[in-house]
Amino acid sequence: QVQLVESGGGLVQAGGSLRLSCAASGSIYSINSMGWYRQAPGLQRELVASTTSDGTTYVLDSVKGRFTISRDNAKNSVYLQMNSLKPEDTGDYLCHANLSPSSRWWEVMDYWGKGTLVTVSS
């Protein structure tokens, strides 16, 4: 019913840039927040950046100053501009949304994209 589709991942050398995109589609009444998580082999999944309905943003300390999250409400999309990439940024980046899929706005659900791979070489 609701799906999140990511794009923009790829292979890049250290110091390079990538821009990730995530578009939400389907039955969406309201979106509370959207964000990006990443997971590297052997490591816990972590929140990289998020944005809430009022425009408040969060960015993980380790990527602060390098990554910027933005959104386009009209397109139900969120973006992650990643600059000065480091090998430790390598991982599967997953888009996440917390939203109400119907006019029963109090019924909130979490949705996940399938992920887009980011590989940063030395």
VORO-457473 format. One line per field, with one value per atom (N, C-alpha, C): residue number from 1; atom name; y, z, x negated. Coordinates in nm, 4 decimals, always signed. Layout:
N
i <- [NUM; ...]
at <- [CA; ...]
py <- [Y; ...]
pz <- [Z; ...]
px <- [X; ...]
***
This chain:
122
i <- [1; 1; 1; 2; 2; 2; 3; 3; 3; 4; 4; 4; 5; 5; 5; 6; 6; 6; 7; 7; 7; 8; 8; 8; 9; 9; 9; 10; 10; 10; 11; 11; 11; 12; 12; 12; 13; 13; 13; 14; 14; 14; 15; 15; 15; 16; 16; 16; 17; 17; 17; 18; 18; 18; 19; 19; 19; 20; 20; 20; 21; 21; 21; 22; 22; 22; 23; 23; 23; 24; 24; 24; 25; 25; 25; 26; 26; 26; 27; 27; 27; 28; 28; 28; 29; 29; 29; 30; 30; 30; 31; 31; 31; 32; 32; 32; 33; 33; 33; 34; 34; 34; 35; 35; 35; 36; 36; 36; 37; 37; 37; 38; 38; 38; 39; 39; 39; 40; 40; 40; 41; 41; 41; 42; 42; 42; 43; 43; 43; 44; 44; 44; 45; 45; 45; 46; 46; 46; 47; 47; 47; 48; 48; 48; 49; 49; 49; 50; 50; 50; 51; 51; 51; 52; 52; 52; 53; 53; 53; 54; 54; 54; 55; 55; 55; 56; 56; 56; 57; 57; 57; 58; 58; 58; 59; 59; 59; 60; 60; 60; 61; 61; 61; 62; 62; 62; 63; 63; 63; 64; 64; 64; 65; 65; 65; 66; 66; 66; 67; 67; 67; 68; 68; 68; 69; 69; 69; 70; 70; 70; 71; 71; 71; 72; 72; 72; 73; 73; 73; 74; 74; 74; 75; 75; 75; 76; 76; 76; 77; 77; 77; 78; 78; 78; 79; 79; 79; 80; 80; 80; 81; 81; 81; 82; 82; 82; 83; 83; 83; 84; 84; 84; 85; 85; 85; 86; 86; 86; 87; 87; 87; 88; 88; 88; 89; 89; 89; 90; 90; 90; 91; 91; 91; 92; 92; 92; 93; 93; 93; 94; 94; 94; 95; 95; 95; 96; 96; 96; 97; 97; 97; 98; 98; 98; 99; 99; 99; 100; 100; 100; 101; 101; 101; 102; 102; 102; 103; 103; 103; 104; 104; 104; 105; 105; 105; 106; 106; 106; 107; 107; 107; 108; 108; 108; 109; 109; 109; 110; 110; 110; 111; 111; 111; 112; 112; 112; 113; 113; 113; 114; 114; 114; 115; 115; 115; 116; 116; 116; 117; 117; 117; 118; 118; 118; 119; 119; 119; 120; 120; 120; 121; 121; 121; 122; 122; 122]
at <- [N; CA; C; N; CA; C; N; CA; C; N; CA; C; N; CA; C; N; CA; C; N; CA; C; N; CA; C; N; CA; C; N; CA; C; N; CA; C; N; CA; C; N; CA; C; N; CA; C; N; CA; C; N; CA; C; N; CA; C; N; CA; C; N; CA; C; N; CA; C; N; CA; C; N; CA; C; N; CA; C; N; CA; C; N; CA; C; N; CA; C; N; CA; C; N; CA; C; N; CA; C; N; CA; C; N; CA; C; N; CA; C; N; CA; C; N; CA; C; N; CA; C; N; CA; C; N; CA; C; N; CA; C; N; CA; C; N; CA; C; N; CA; C; N; CA; C; N; CA; C; N; CA; C; N; CA; C; N; CA; C; N; CA; C; N; CA; C; N; CA; C; N; CA; C; N; CA; C; N; CA; C; N; CA; C; N; CA; C; N; CA; C; N; CA; C; N; CA; C; N; CA; C; N; CA; C; N; CA; C; N; CA; C; N; CA; C; N; CA; C; N; CA; C; N; CA; C; N; CA; C; N; CA; C; N; CA; C; N; CA; C; N; CA; C; N; CA; C; N; CA; C; N; CA; C; N; CA; C; N; CA; C; N; CA; C; N; CA; C; N; CA; C; N; CA; C; N; CA; C; N; CA; C; N; CA; C; N; CA; C; N; CA; C; N; CA; C; N; CA; C; N; CA; C; N; CA; C; N; CA; C; N; CA; C; N; CA; C; N; CA; C; N; CA; C; N; CA; C; N; CA; C; N; CA; C; N; CA; C; N; CA; C; N; CA; C; N; CA; C; N; CA; C; N; CA; C; N; CA; C; N; CA; C; N; CA; C; N; CA; C; N; CA; C; N; CA; C; N; CA; C; N; CA; C; N; CA; C; N; CA; C; N; CA; C; N; CA; C; N; CA; C; N; CA; C; N; CA; C; N; CA; C; N; CA; C; N; CA; C; N; CA; C; N; CA; C]
py <- [-0.1197; +0.0000; +0.1256; +0.1309; +0.2386; +0.1804; +0.2469; +0.2020; +0.3191; +0.2898; +0.3856; +0.3333; +0.4144; +0.3738; +0.4665; +0.4071; +0.4836; +0.4763; +0.5752; +0.5758; +0.6633; +0.6499; +0.7367; +0.6728; +0.5505; +0.4834; +0.4436; +0.4055; +0.3646; +0.3549; +0.3413; +0.3319; +0.4659; +0.5157; +0.6445; +0.6404; +0.7167; +0.7253; +0.8200; +0.7976; +0.8844; +1.0298; +1.1161; +1.2562; +1.2942; +1.1954; +1.2201; +1.2470; +1.2620; +1.2959; +1.2058; +1.1875; +1.1178; +1.1873; +1.1781; +1.2304; +1.1187; +1.0836; +0.9803; +1.0422; +0.9728; +1.0174; +0.9070; +0.9465; +0.8519; +0.9130; +0.8422; +0.8872; +0.7920; +0.8467; +0.7681; +0.7777; +0.6657; +0.6652; +0.5692; +0.5816; +0.4974; +0.5762; +0.5065; +0.5692; +0.6391; +0.7709; +0.8515; +0.9656; +0.9684; +1.0770; +1.1895; +1.1527; +1.2501; +1.1804; +1.2536; +1.2018; +1.2736; +1.1977; +1.2552; +1.2815; +1.1879; +1.2032; +1.1121; +1.1504; +1.0667; +1.0774; +0.9705; +0.9736; +0.8638; +0.8656; +0.7679; +0.6934; +0.5626; +0.4756; +0.4083; +0.3634; +0.2854; +0.1663; +0.0627; -0.0570; -0.1124; -0.1274; -0.1876; -0.3269; -0.4171; -0.5535; -0.5556; -0.6292; -0.6423; -0.5271; -0.4260; -0.3096; -0.2943; -0.2259; -0.1984; -0.0951; -0.1098; -0.0095; +0.1220; +0.2302; +0.3589; +0.4649; +0.5566; +0.6696; +0.7695; +0.8018; +0.8956; +1.0373; +1.0522; +1.1834; +1.1674; +1.2639; +1.2597; +1.4001; +1.4093; +1.5365; +1.5120; +1.5995; +1.5866; +1.6790; +1.6651; +1.7390; +1.8895; +1.9351; +2.0790; +2.1324; +2.0458; +2.0876; +2.0698; +2.0241; +2.0000; +1.8863; +1.9034; +1.8008; +1.7504; +1.6277; +1.5654; +1.5059; +1.5210; +1.4613; +1.3962; +1.2748; +1.2017; +1.2802; +1.2842; +1.3623; +1.3285; +1.2015; +1.1593; +1.2048; +1.2476; +1.2955; +1.4434; +1.5050; +1.6464; +1.7313; +1.8235; +1.9074; +1.8501; +1.7222; +1.6560; +1.6149; +1.5742; +1.5289; +1.6333; +1.6489; +1.7387; +1.6681; +1.6719; +1.6124; +1.7231; +1.6949; +1.7894; +1.7123; +1.7829; +1.7159; +1.8035; +1.7394; +1.8063; +1.7493; +1.8240; +1.7748; +1.7457; +1.8266; +1.8083; +1.6755; +1.6265; +1.5011; +1.3848; +1.4107; +1.3087; +1.2449; +1.3293; +1.2812; +1.3402; +1.2656; +1.3097; +1.2811; +1.3659; +1.3546; +1.3600; +1.2980; +1.3037; +1.3372; +1.4588; +1.5007; +1.4626; +1.3798; +1.3292; +1.3789; +1.4598; +1.5139; +1.4637; +1.4772; +1.4360; +1.2961; +1.2051; +1.0693; +0.9991; +0.9172; +0.8413; +0.6925; +0.6076; +0.4631; +0.4135; +0.4732; +0.4312; +0.4681; +0.5454; +0.5748; +0.4615; +0.3649; +0.2519; +0.1765; +0.1400; +0.0642; +0.0633; -0.0070; -0.0090; +0.1035; +0.1976; +0.3117; +0.2876; +0.2900; +0.2610; +0.3830; +0.4091; +0.5167; +0.4688; +0.5555; +0.5233; +0.6355; +0.5975; +0.6960; +0.6517; +0.7454; +0.7242; +0.8049; +0.7369; +0.8063; +0.7430; +0.8180; +0.7684; +0.7374; +0.6122; +0.5751; +0.6085; +0.6525; +0.6848; +0.8031; +0.8431; +0.9545; +0.9232; +0.7973; +0.7599; +0.7963; +0.9220; +0.9771; +0.9301; +0.8846; +0.8374; +0.6990; +0.6335; +0.5045; +0.5276; +0.5176; +0.5499; +0.4220; +0.4183; +0.3014; +0.3412; +0.2483; +0.2656; +0.1888; +0.2532; +0.1917; +0.2043; +0.1038; +0.0978; +0.0729; +0.1384; +0.1071; -0.0155; -0.0635; -0.1818; -0.1510; -0.0255; +0.0161; +0.0438; +0.1283; +0.1557; +0.1497; +0.0777; +0.0530; +0.1701; +0.2060; +0.3091; +0.2464; +0.2511; +0.1977; +0.3073; +0.3355; +0.4389; +0.3720; +0.3838; +0.3222; +0.4195; +0.3638; +0.4450; +0.5052]
pz <- [+0.0000; +0.0000; +0.0000; +0.0908; +0.0960; +0.0631; -0.0226; -0.0519; -0.0561; -0.0171; -0.0215; -0.1187; -0.2140; -0.3149; -0.3107; -0.2871; -0.2790; -0.4096; -0.4295; -0.5426; -0.5089; -0.5865; -0.5721; -0.5155; -0.4672; -0.4137; -0.5232; -0.4823; -0.5789; -0.5182; -0.6056; -0.5662; -0.5899; -0.4879; -0.4982; -0.4185; -0.4617; -0.3892; -0.2713; -0.1717; -0.0554; -0.0987; -0.0348; -0.0702; -0.1705; -0.2304; -0.3299; -0.2681; -0.3552; -0.3113; -0.3756; -0.3057; -0.3567; -0.3028; -0.3773; -0.3309; -0.3372; -0.2222; -0.2124; -0.2166; -0.2817; -0.2905; -0.2433; -0.1821; -0.1390; -0.1640; -0.2368; -0.2657; -0.2046; -0.1289; -0.0710; -0.1596; -0.1794; -0.2613; -0.2032; -0.2516; -0.2037; -0.1180; -0.0270; +0.0614; +0.1758; +0.1673; +0.2685; +0.3094; +0.4351; +0.4873; +0.5403; +0.6177; +0.6712; +0.7076; +0.6961; +0.7287; +0.8518; +0.9521; +1.0743; +1.0631; +1.0028; +0.9857; +0.8752; +0.8160; +0.7204; +0.7505; +0.7246; +0.7538; +0.6849; +0.7106; +0.6532; +0.7631; +0.7543; +0.8391; +0.7537; +0.8174; +0.7451; +0.8291; +0.7598; +0.8257; +0.7514; +0.8241; +0.7710; +0.8298; +0.7596; +0.8104; +0.9498; +1.0395; +1.1751; +1.2670; +1.2164; +1.2965; +1.3112; +1.4153; +1.4408; +1.3410; +1.3042; +1.2202; +1.2975; +1.2332; +1.2997; +1.2177; +1.2899; +1.2255; +1.1819; +1.0545; +0.9994; +1.0010; +0.9558; +0.9516; +0.9398; +0.9910; +0.9822; +0.9795; +0.9331; +0.9321; +0.9735; +1.0563; +1.1072; +1.0321; +1.0616; +0.9882; +1.0023; +1.1124; +1.1322; +1.0752; +1.0097; +0.9469; +1.0301; +1.1520; +1.2374; +1.1811; +1.1829; +1.1304; +1.2366; +1.2169; +1.3007; +1.2098; +1.2496; +1.1755; +1.2746; +1.2455; +1.3279; +1.3413; +1.4621; +1.4875; +1.3917; +1.3626; +1.2803; +1.1342; +1.0926; +0.9552; +0.9501; +1.0660; +1.0725; +1.0002; +0.9199; +0.8404; +0.7039; +0.6855; +0.5576; +0.4890; +0.5680; +0.5146; +0.5430; +0.4495; +0.4656; +0.4236; +0.5106; +0.4770; +0.4376; +0.3406; +0.2960; +0.2495; +0.2309; +0.1865; +0.0945; +0.0197; -0.0682; -0.0339; +0.0423; +0.0883; -0.0267; -0.1301; -0.2444; -0.3148; -0.3067; -0.3715; -0.2741; -0.1479; -0.0430; -0.0513; -0.0668; -0.0876; +0.0139; +0.0373; +0.1251; +0.0555; +0.0812; +0.0142; +0.1165; +0.0819; +0.1651; +0.0771; +0.0909; +0.0193; +0.1030; +0.0481; +0.1193; +0.0506; +0.1221; +0.0712; +0.1550; +0.1005; +0.1700; +0.2278; +0.1456; +0.1915; +0.2379; +0.3403; +0.3992; +0.3885; +0.3901; +0.3833; +0.4905; +0.6082; +0.7144; +0.6908; +0.5858; +0.5472; +0.4661; +0.4286; +0.3502; +0.4238; +0.3514; +0.4112; +0.3236; +0.3709; +0.3055; +0.3673; +0.2862; +0.3343; +0.3085; +0.4157; +0.4077; +0.4419; +0.3589; +0.3844; +0.4810; +0.5718; +0.6708; +0.6780; +0.6965; +0.7163; +0.8274; +0.9109; +1.0116; +0.9663; +0.9360; +0.8759; +0.9108; +0.8808; +0.8922; +0.7525; +0.7240; +0.5886; +0.5556; +0.6540; +0.6301; +0.7148; +0.6968; +0.7737; +0.9231; +0.9567; +1.0974; +1.1398; +1.1502; +1.1662; +1.2905; +1.3880; +1.5118; +1.4977; +1.3863; +1.3578; +1.2755; +1.3427; +1.2841; +1.2569; +1.1429; +1.1055; +1.0552; +1.0665; +1.0149; +0.8845; +0.7864; +0.6574; +0.6233; +0.5521; +0.5162; +0.3678; +0.3105; +0.1750; +0.1740; +0.0559; +0.0438; +0.0615; +0.0490; +0.0691; -0.0601; -0.0505; -0.1621; -0.1087; -0.1793; -0.1322; -0.1621; -0.0618; -0.0755; -0.0400; -0.1333; -0.1102; -0.1352; -0.0333; -0.0426; -0.0346; -0.1396; -0.1449; -0.0997; -0.0513; -0.0041; -0.1190]
px <- [-0.0824; +0.0000; -0.0864; -0.1813; -0.2785; -0.4145; -0.4873; -0.6210; -0.7177; -0.8396; -0.9480; -1.0519; -1.0884; -1.1844; -1.3043; -1.4209; -1.5444; -1.6222; -1.7067; -1.7970; -1.9168; -2.0219; -2.1373; -2.2614; -2.2500; -2.3666; -2.4629; -2.5817; -2.6810; -2.8186; -2.9159; -3.0555; -3.1225; -3.1887; -3.2555; -3.3855; -3.4824; -3.6088; -3.5971; -3.6808; -3.6832; -3.6993; -3.6204; -3.6211; -3.5149; -3.4526; -3.3504; -3.2149; -3.1162; -2.9813; -2.8776; -2.7679; -2.6512; -2.5280; -2.4201; -2.2928; -2.1890; -2.1368; -2.0358; -1.8967; -1.8064; -1.6686; -1.5760; -1.4668; -1.3651; -1.2285; -1.1461; -1.0107; -0.9096; -0.8179; -0.7100; -0.5871; -0.5209; -0.4011; -0.2985; -0.1754; -0.0682; +0.0293; +0.0925; +0.1900; +0.1187; +0.1147; +0.0473; +0.1384; +0.1721; +0.2533; +0.1645; +0.0663; -0.0271; -0.1572; -0.2647; -0.3966; -0.4494; -0.4837; -0.5378; -0.6876; -0.7569; -0.9003; -0.9500; -1.0603; -1.1305; -1.2785; -1.3488; -1.4905; -1.5670; -1.6952; -1.7866; -1.8602; -1.8579; -1.9371; -2.0426; -2.1481; -2.2468; -2.2898; -2.3299; -2.3766; -2.4970; -2.6047; -2.7254; -2.7396; -2.8078; -2.8261; -2.8870; -2.8232; -2.8733; -2.8404; -2.7720; -2.7391; -2.5882; -2.5490; -2.4087; -2.3566; -2.2320; -2.1701; -2.1612; -2.1966; -2.1964; -2.1246; -2.0641; -1.9984; -2.1040; -2.1038; -2.2006; -2.1454; -2.0231; -1.9603; -1.8101; -1.7380; -1.5928; -1.5367; -1.4139; -1.3433; -1.1990; -1.1465; -1.0112; -0.9168; -0.7893; -0.6862; -0.6981; -0.7551; -0.7707; -0.9014; -0.9774; -1.1010; -1.2254; -1.2101; -1.3253; -1.4099; -1.5399; -1.6294; -1.7254; -1.7674; -1.8681; -1.9743; -2.0981; -2.2084; -2.3040; -2.3421; -2.4366; -2.5676; -2.6225; -2.7426; -2.8573; -2.8741; -2.9865; -2.9767; -2.8590; -2.8427; -2.8072; -2.7949; -2.7589; -2.8628; -2.8137; -2.9014; -2.9317; -2.9020; -2.9258; -2.7964; -2.6976; -2.5692; -2.4623; -2.3716; -2.2590; -2.1308; -2.0308; -1.9024; -1.8052; -1.7229; -1.6222; -1.4995; -1.3915; -1.2700; -1.1882; -1.1024; -1.0081; -0.8714; -0.7949; -0.6655; -0.5691; -0.5748; -0.4859; -0.5104; -0.6333; -0.6701; -0.6807; -0.6513; -0.6671; -0.8057; -0.9037; -1.0402; -1.1364; -1.2404; -1.3481; -1.4799; -1.5788; -1.7071; -1.8197; -1.9286; -2.0472; -2.1661; -2.2154; -2.3345; -2.4552; -2.5410; -2.6568; -2.7832; -2.8582; -2.9833; -3.0997; -3.2187; -3.3410; -3.3276; -3.2830; -3.2568; -3.3837; -3.3660; -3.4738; -3.4427; -3.5454; -3.5203; -3.4242; -3.4278; -3.3384; -3.1925; -3.1663; -3.0289; -2.9674; -3.0478; -3.0002; -2.8902; -2.7865; -2.6788; -2.5552; -2.4555; -2.3258; -2.2428; -2.2019; -2.1247; -1.9769; -1.9000; -1.7581; -1.6748; -1.5780; -1.4847; -1.3770; -1.3395; -1.2371; -1.1348; -1.0110; -0.9054; -0.8128; -0.7771; -0.6745; -0.5541; -0.4454; -0.3324; -0.1991; -0.0929; +0.0428; +0.0922; +0.1269; +0.1686; +0.3139; +0.3909; +0.5308; +0.5726; +0.6979; +0.7519; +0.7625; +0.7465; +0.7349; +0.5939; +0.5676; +0.4334; +0.3611; +0.4378; +0.3780; +0.3154; +0.3455; +0.2853; +0.1586; +0.0480; -0.0819; -0.1610; -0.2267; -0.3047; -0.4428; -0.5335; -0.6689; -0.6849; -0.7463; -0.7710; -0.9179; -0.9661; -1.1075; -1.1250; -1.2227; -1.2623; -1.3505; -1.3818; -1.4656; -1.6136; -1.6485; -1.7858; -1.8597; -1.9590; -2.0482; -2.1914; -2.2761; -2.4119; -2.5040; -2.5811; -2.6834; -2.8170; -2.9091; -3.0424; -3.1451; -3.2239; -3.3264; -3.4627; -3.5392; -3.6711; -3.7790; -3.8901; -4.0015; -4.0785]
***
